[in-house]
Amino acid sequence: QVVALLAEHYRRVYPTAEEEADFARGEAGAPDWLPLTRLQQPQTVSEQQLAINVGAFAAFLQRIADDTIMNNAKTVHGPVYGAETGQNNVHGTYRQAAAQLMQGFTAQERDQFLTILLPLLKKLDYDALMLPILSDLIGPIPLRCADGTVTQANLHDAHQSAVIELKEEVVAVQLFMAMKHGLELLYGKGVPVPQEEIAVISGIRIPCAADIPAYYMGISPAHMEATRLIHCAQLGAYAITVVDRKSNRAVKIETTTGILPRDRELLRLRKTVIMEKRVAPRAEHRRFFERLTELICQFVRLDEQNFSVVGPIPFPWQEFSGKLAFMPGRWQSFRDFLLRTEPSTQLAGGLVELEILDAKRDEELVAQLLRGDYSGDEQINGTPHAESTPIIKTAEDEDHGGEATAGHRTFSSLIHDQTLTTEQKVTAVIEEYIQPILENDGGRVEYLGFDTAVGEVSVRFLGSCANCPASILSVETLVKPPLLNIPGVHHVVHRTQLRNGDRGATQPIALEG
């Protein structure tokens, strides 16, 4: 009842999205919702009722805050199933009761609650409770560890464990919810998911977007390998696929609202604050963080409306991860590479069902793959893919993150070009296939050298990737797979030492004071 009355009042004050946005941005002239003077000294019966409702909501927040502090400022969700008994071991907290209440909201009640939650958190100075409350509202998902114990994975812990900057990270929230939805479709809602069986295919062009999959798998992002996470641009820039690699089943979840959300204000602020941080004024930094919280609440409010789902479908994970741990981002290059790997008809069918291949657009290619016909002159849509065939940029390349230009060769033709040295192939692969992904977050990878005796490539990260904890993950999932496809390359290492000519602190520094 309190939520309904406060939501009704909020909509009377801000009847349009534009007026609500003006209030959120602190625009001059935007009416202030719940002025403190009216709450402290109500003059009418309606103002008194409004003050009572705000007080009730404030008590709700304070009780949750008290429970959160008592539970080590994390979440009441922890190991809740005993390995032997399978029974719930945690009872009786206020926050648990509140979580059960929120998870039982009707669609209308949920919408009303999420409409007023963030404005009230800001007004009452409880901003730190946003993620714990959203985590309890979404609810946990049980995960079975390798030792048989079952823990409850939840949004708050996933967000806190992610290798990200110290801010509310909208991508972490989006990925947690997308994977939760996919895993529940694979295993059933409330059924413990074996962590060892989880694998992920990701089309997301954000290097740090693998920390949430690592959380679900129960491993450090630094230990992520291409046997568990594979990047595939053809899947779609906003899509991931969760795989049960034991039973060979998969579900694709595409976030139709975008990852990051397709929000003009956020993209403008992100460019200024993240990419050009030295020139961003304080007001834009503040608004950037505020906009993140607004979009998180909006994403949670839309819930499953954010997603387009394919599956569950049969999918041969072992063959896929063995043959396609790396896939070129350019569409025509991917087709060439795919034919050279000679996928089974089962894998080819899975690629079609996951929409990595389009049955209509790629009709001749799909027919050839489903026939398992790799003899004679290899052709794609009736055209021989000769080593020297030039590639012209098409709409398809744009749709799949491609950057092909006239005269550019495919990935396979590049790495098998007998006129190039191994070192030339390495530098070309870094420049054309690895660099564009890292540049999406303002990072770069620099080639340091190639040891021909052992086949070892050395690289280092620059830009935003230089000091990012996720750089080790980027080496494993973005840098190593394409480079290891080059004949003669057997190892890829990330170096942090300075090269000759780089300025370093070689002399003691005297500190004053």
C-alpha positions in Angstrom: 0.0 0.0 0.0 2.9 2.4 0.9 4.6 1.7 -2.5 1.3 2.2 -4.4 0.6 5.5 -2.8 4.1 6.9 -3.2 4.3 5.7 -6.9 1.0 7.4 -7.6 2.2 10.7 -6.1 5.5 10.4 -8.0 3.6 10.0 -11.3 1.4 13.0 -10.5 4.6 15.2 -10.0 6.4 13.8 -13.1 3.7 12.6 -15.6 6.1 12.4 -18.5 9.5 10.8 -19.0 11.0 14.2 -20.0 9.9 15.7 -16.7 11.3 12.7 -14.7 14.6 13.0 -16.6 14.8 16.8 -15.8 14.4 16.0 -12.1 17.0 13.2 -12.2 19.5 15.6 -13.9 18.8 18.4 -11.4 17.6 20.7 -14.2 16.7 24.2 -13.1 12.9 24.6 -12.7 12.3 20.8 -12.3 9.9 20.3 -9.3 11.5 18.6 -6.3 9.8 15.4 -5.2 9.2 15.2 -1.5 10.7 18.5 -0.3 12.1 17.9 3.2 10.2 20.9 4.7 6.9 19.3 3.7 8.0 15.9 5.2 9.1 17.6 8.5 6.2 20.0 8.8 3.2 18.8 6.8 0.5 21.3 6.5 -2.4 19.3 5.1 -3.9 15.9 5.7 -2.5 14.7 2.3 0.9 15.9 3.2 0.7 14.2 6.6 -0.3 10.9 4.9 2.6 11.4 2.4 5.0 12.0 5.3 3.8 8.8 7.1 4.3 6.7 3.9 7.8 8.1 3.4 8.6 7.3 7.1 7.3 3.7 6.6 9.6 3.3 3.6 12.5 4.8 5.5 11.9 2.3 8.3 11.9 -0.5 5.7 15.3 0.7 4.3 16.8 1.0 7.8 15.8 -2.5 8.8 17.4 -3.8 5.6 20.5 -1.8 6.3 20.7 -3.2 9.8 20.4 -6.7 8.5 23.0 -6.1 5.9 25.5 -4.8 8.4 24.8 -7.8 10.7 25.6 -10.0 7.7 29.0 -8.5 7.1 27.7 -5.8 4.7 27.2 -8.4 1.9 24.0 -10.3 1.6 22.0 -12.8 3.5 22.3 -15.2 0.7 25.2 -17.5 1.3 25.5 -21.3 1.5 21.8 -22.1 2.1 21.7 -25.8 1.2 23.6 -28.4 3.2 25.6 -30.8 1.1 24.0 -33.7 2.9 20.5 -32.6 3.8 19.7 -30.1 1.0 17.8 -28.0 3.5 17.7 -24.2 3.9 19.9 -23.3 6.9 19.1 -19.6 7.2 15.9 -18.4 8.8 14.2 -15.4 10.4 15.9 -12.2 9.3 14.0 -9.1 8.3 15.8 -8.9 5.0 14.9 -12.5 4.1 11.2 -11.6 4.8 11.6 -8.5 2.7 13.2 -10.5 -0.1 10.3 -13.0 -0.1 7.8 -10.1 -0.2 9.6 -8.4 -3.2 10.0 -11.6 -5.1 6.2 -12.1 -4.7 5.3 -8.7 -6.2 2.8 -8.7 -9.0 4.0 -7.1 -12.3 2.3 -3.8 -11.3 3.7 -3.8 -7.7 7.2 -4.5 -9.1 6.9 -1.7 -11.5 5.7 0.7 -8.8 8.4 -0.3 -6.4 11.2 0.1 -9.0 9.7 3.5 -10.1 10.2 5.0 -6.6 13.2 3.0 -5.3 16.1 5.1 -6.7 14.5 8.5 -6.0 13.8 7.5 -2.4 17.2 6.0 -1.9 18.7 9.3 -3.0 16.3 11.4 -1.0 16.8 9.4 2.2 20.6 8.9 1.7 20.4 5.1 1.4 22.2 4.9 -2.0 24.4 2.0 -0.9 21.3 -0.2 -0.5 20.4 -0.2 -4.2 22.3 -3.3 -5.3 21.5 -5.4 -2.2 17.8 -4.5 -2.6 17.8 -5.3 -6.4 19.7 -8.5 -5.6 17.0 -9.6 -3.2 14.2 -8.5 -5.6 15.7 -10.6 -8.5 16.4 -13.5 -6.3 19.3 -16.0 -6.2 20.2 -18.9 -8.3 21.7 -22.1 -6.7 25.0 -23.3 -7.9 26.6 -26.7 -7.1 30.3 -26.6 -6.5 32.8 -29.3 -7.4 32.7 -30.6 -3.8 28.9 -31.0 -3.9 28.0 -28.0 -1.7 25.4 -25.7 -3.1 25.6 -21.9 -2.7 23.2 -19.2 -3.7 24.7 -16.9 -6.4 23.2 -13.4 -6.4 23.4 -10.1 -8.2 25.1 -8.2 -5.3 27.9 -10.7 -4.8 28.4 -11.2 -8.5 28.7 -7.4 -9.0 31.1 -7.1 -6.0 33.3 -10.0 -7.2 33.6 -8.7 -10.8 36.9 -7.2 -12.0 35.5 -3.8 -12.7 36.0 -0.2 -11.5 34.5 0.9 -8.2 31.1 2.0 -9.6 27.7 0.5 -10.2 28.4 -1.5 -13.3 25.4 -1.8 -15.6 27.0 -4.5 -17.8 27.6 -6.7 -14.7 23.9 -6.4 -13.8 22.9 -7.1 -17.4 25.1 -10.2 -17.7 24.1 -11.6 -14.4 20.4 -11.4 -15.3 20.9 -12.7 -18.8 23.0 -15.7 -17.6 20.5 -16.4 -14.7 17.7 -16.5 -17.2 19.6 -18.8 -19.6 20.7 -21.2 -16.8 17.2 -21.5 -15.5 16.0 -22.4 -18.9 18.7 -25.1 -19.2 18.4 -26.6 -15.7 15.0 -25.4 -14.3 14.3 -22.6 -11.9 15.5 -23.4 -8.4 17.5 -26.5 -9.5 21.2 -26.3 -8.5 23.4 -25.7 -11.6 26.7 -27.6 -11.6 29.5 -25.0 -12.0 31.8 -27.4 -13.7 29.3 -27.8 -16.6 28.9 -24.1 -17.4 30.5 -22.7 -20.6 29.8 -19.4 -22.4 29.9 -18.1 -25.9 30.0 -14.3 -26.0 29.5 -11.8 -28.8 30.0 -8.8 -26.5 32.7 -6.4 -27.6 33.8 -5.4 -24.1 37.0 -7.1 -22.9 36.0 -7.0 -19.2 32.6 -8.7 -19.8 33.9 -12.2 -18.8 34.0 -11.6 -15.0 30.4 -12.4 -14.5 30.7 -15.8 -16.4 33.7 -16.5 -14.2 31.6 -15.8 -11.1 29.0 -18.3 -12.2 31.7 -20.9 -12.9 33.3 -20.4 -9.5 36.7 -19.4 -10.8 38.9 -16.4 -10.9 38.7 -14.4 -14.2 42.5 -14.9 -14.4 41.9 -18.7 -14.7 39.3 -18.4 -17.5 40.3 -20.3 -20.6 38.9 -20.8 -24.1 37.6 -24.2 -23.0 35.0 -22.3 -20.9 34.6 -18.9 -22.7 34.8 -18.2 -26.4 34.3 -14.9 -28.1 32.2 -15.0 -31.3 31.4 -11.7 -33.0 28.9 -13.5 -35.3 26.7 -14.3 -32.3 25.8 -10.6 -32.0 27.2 -7.7 -30.1 24.5 -7.9 -27.4 24.3 -11.7 -27.1 25.7 -14.5 -25.0 25.0 -18.2 -25.1 25.2 -20.3 -22.0 26.1 -24.0 -22.5 25.6 -27.1 -20.5 28.8 -28.8 -21.8 28.1 -32.1 -20.2 24.7 -32.7 -21.9 25.6 -30.5 -24.9 22.7 -28.1 -24.8 22.7 -24.3 -25.2 20.6 -21.3 -24.8 21.2 -18.0 -26.6 20.1 -14.8 -24.8 20.3 -11.5 -26.7 19.8 -8.3 -24.7 17.7 -6.3 -27.1 18.0 -3.1 -25.1 21.8 -3.1 -25.7 25.0 -3.8 -23.8 25.8 -1.1 -22.7 22.2 0.1 -22.9 21.6 2.1 -26.0 21.3 5.4 -24.1 22.6 8.6 -25.7 23.3 10.3 -22.5 25.2 7.4 -21.0 27.3 6.9 -24.2 28.2 10.6 -24.3 29.2 10.7 -20.6 31.1 7.4 -21.0 33.2 8.8 -23.8 34.0 11.9 -21.7 34.5 10.2 -18.4 36.2 6.9 -19.4 37.9 7.7 -22.7 38.8 11.4 -22.1 38.8 11.4 -18.3 41.3 14.3 -18.0 38.9 16.8 -19.6 35.7 15.7 -17.9 34.3 18.2 -15.4 33.1 17.2 -12.0 29.4 17.6 -12.9 29.8 15.1 -15.7 31.5 12.6 -13.5 28.7 12.9 -11.0 26.0 12.6 -13.7 27.8 9.6 -15.2 27.5 7.6 -12.0 23.9 8.7 -11.5 22.9 7.6 -15.0 24.4 4.2 -14.4 22.2 3.7 -11.3 19.1 4.9 -13.3 19.7 2.5 -16.1 20.3 -0.4 -13.7 17.0 0.1 -12.1 15.3 0.5 -15.5 16.9 -2.8 -16.7 15.7 -4.7 -13.6 12.3 -3.2 -14.1 12.0 -4.5 -17.6 13.4 -7.9 -16.5 12.7 -10.6 -19.2 11.4 -7.9 -21.6 15.1 -7.1 -22.2 15.8 -10.5 -23.7 15.3 -12.4 -26.9 15.9 -16.1 -26.3 16.8 -19.1 -28.6 16.8 -22.6 -27.1 17.5 -24.8 -25.3 19.0 -26.6 -28.4 21.4 -29.5 -28.9 25.0 -28.1 -29.3 28.3 -30.1 -29.5 30.4 -28.0 -27.2 33.6 -30.1 -27.3 33.8 -29.9 -31.1 32.9 -26.2 -31.1 35.5 -25.3 -28.5 38.2 -27.5 -30.2 37.6 -26.1 -33.7 36.3 -22.6 -33.1 38.0 -21.3 -30.0 38.9 -18.3 -32.2 36.6 -17.0 -34.9 37.5 -14.0 -37.2 35.2 -11.1 -36.7 34.9 -10.2 -40.4 32.0 -12.2 -41.9 33.6 -13.3 -45.1 36.8 -14.2 -43.2 34.7 -16.2 -40.8 33.1 -18.2 -43.6 36.5 -19.1 -45.1 37.8 -20.1 -41.6 34.7 -22.1 -40.9 35.1 -24.2 -44.1 38.7 -24.9 -43.3 37.7 -26.3 -39.8 35.3 -28.8 -41.5 32.6 -28.8 -38.8 30.3 -31.8 -38.4 26.7 -31.6 -39.5 25.7 -31.4 -35.9 27.9 -28.4 -35.2 26.8 -26.7 -38.5 23.1 -27.2 -37.4 23.9 -25.7 -34.0 25.5 -22.7 -35.6 22.3 -22.1 -37.7 20.0 -22.5 -34.7 22.1 -20.1 -32.6 21.9 -17.6 -35.5 25.6 -17.5 -36.0 24.8 -18.6 -39.5 21.7 -17.4 -41.2 19.8 -20.1 -43.0 18.5 -17.7 -45.7 21.4 -15.3 -46.2 24.0 -18.1 -46.1 21.8 -20.7 -47.9 24.5 -22.2 -50.1 27.2 -22.2 -47.3 24.8 -23.8 -44.9 23.8 -26.5 -47.4 27.5 -27.3 -48.0 28.2 -27.6 -44.3 25.1 -29.7 -43.7 26.2 -32.1 -46.5 29.6 -32.3 -44.9 31.1 -31.6 -48.4 34.6 -30.3 -48.1 36.1 -32.0 -51.2 37.2 -30.3 -54.4 37.5 -26.6 -54.9 36.2 -24.9 -51.7 33.6 -22.4 -52.5 31.4 -19.9 -50.6 28.1 -19.1 -52.2 29.4 -20.3 -55.5 32.6 -18.2 -55.4 36.1 -19.8 -54.8 37.7 -18.2 -51.8 41.2 -18.0 -53.3 44.1 -16.7 -51.2 44.1 -13.5 -53.2 40.4 -12.8 -53.4 39.8 -9.2 -52.3 37.0 -8.5 -49.8 34.8 -5.5 -50.1 33.1 -4.2 -47.0 29.3 -5.0 -46.9 26.4 -4.5 -44.7 26.9 -8.0 -43.4 30.4 -7.0 -42.2 28.9 -4.0 -40.4 26.3 -6.2 -38.7 28.9 -8.6 -37.4 31.5 -6.2 -36.2 33.6 -6.5 -39.4 36.0 -3.9 -40.7 36.9 -5.4 -44.0 38.3 -3.0 -46.6 39.0 -3.5 -50.3 42.0 -5.8 -50.8 41.9 -7.2 -47.3 42.5 -10.9 -47.1 40.6 -13.4 -44.9 42.1 -14.6 -41.6 42.9 -18.0 -43.0 44.6 -16.6 -46.1 46.7 -14.3 -43.9 48.0 -17.0 -41.5 48.7 -19.4 -44.3 50.4 -16.8 -46.6 53.8 -18.3 -47.6 55.1 -14.9 -48.6 54.9 -13.6 -45.0 57.2 -14.4 -42.1 55.7 -15.6 -38.8 56.5 -12.3 -37.2 54.7 -10.4 -40.0 51.6 -12.6 -39.5 51.7 -12.0 -35.8 51.8 -8.2 -36.2 49.0 -8.3 -38.8 46.7 -10.5 -36.6 47.3 -8.1 -33.7 46.5 -5.0 -35.7 43.5 -6.4 -37.7 41.8 -8.9 -35.4 42.8 -8.1 -31.7 43.2 -4.4 -31.6 39.7 -3.4 -32.7 38.1 -5.3 -29.7 40.4 -3.8 -27.1 40.0 -0.3 -28.6 36.3 -0.5 -27.7 37.3 0.2 -24.1 40.2 2.5 -24.8 42.9 -0.1 -24.6 45.6 -1.4 -26.8 48.0 -4.4 -27.1 51.5 -3.8 -28.2 53.7 -6.4 -29.9 57.1 -6.8 -28.1 58.8 -9.6 -30.0 58.8 -13.2 -31.2 61.2 -15.9 -30.0 61.7 -18.2 -33.0 63.5 -20.8 -31.0 60.4 -21.6 -28.9 57.7 -20.0 -30.9 56.8 -17.5 -28.2 55.0 -14.2 -28.8 55.4 -11.4 -26.2 52.9 -8.6 -25.9 52.0 -5.9 -23.4 48.8 -3.8 -22.8 48.6 -0.1 -23.1 45.9 2.5 -22.5 43.0 1.6 -20.3 44.1 -2.1 -20.4 47.5 -1.4 -18.9 46.4 -1.3 -15.3 43.2 -3.3 -15.6 42.9 -6.5 -13.6 41.0 -8.1 -16.5 44.0 -7.9 -18.8 45.0 -11.4 -17.9 41.6 -12.6 -18.9 41.9 -10.6 -22.2 45.2 -12.5 -22.9 43.5 -15.9 -22.4 40.3 -15.2 -24.3 41.1 -12.5 -26.8 44.8 -12.5 -27.6 45.9 -16.1 -27.4 43.3 -17.9 -29.5 43.9 -16.0 -32.8 47.7 -15.9 -32.4 47.9 -19.6 -31.6 46.3 -20.3 -35.0 49.4 -19.0 -36.7 51.7 -21.8 -37.8 54.9 -21.6 -35.7 53.4 -19.8 -32.7 53.2 -22.1 -29.7 53.1 -19.7 -26.7 51.8 -16.2 -26.0 53.0 -14.3 -22.9 52.0 -10.9 -21.5 55.1 -8.9 -20.4 55.0 -5.9 -18.0 58.7 -5.0 -18.1 59.8 -1.8 -19.9 61.3 -2.0 -23.3 64.5 -0.4 -24.4 64.0 3.4 -24.6 61.0 3.5 -22.2 61.5 5.8 -19.3 61.5 4.1 -15.9 62.2 4.9 -12.3 65.8 3.7 -12.3 67.1 6.1 -9.7 65.9 6.5 -6.0 63.3 9.3 -5.7 63.6 11.8 -2.8 60.3 12.6 -1.2 59.9 15.9 0.6 58.0 16.4 3.9 
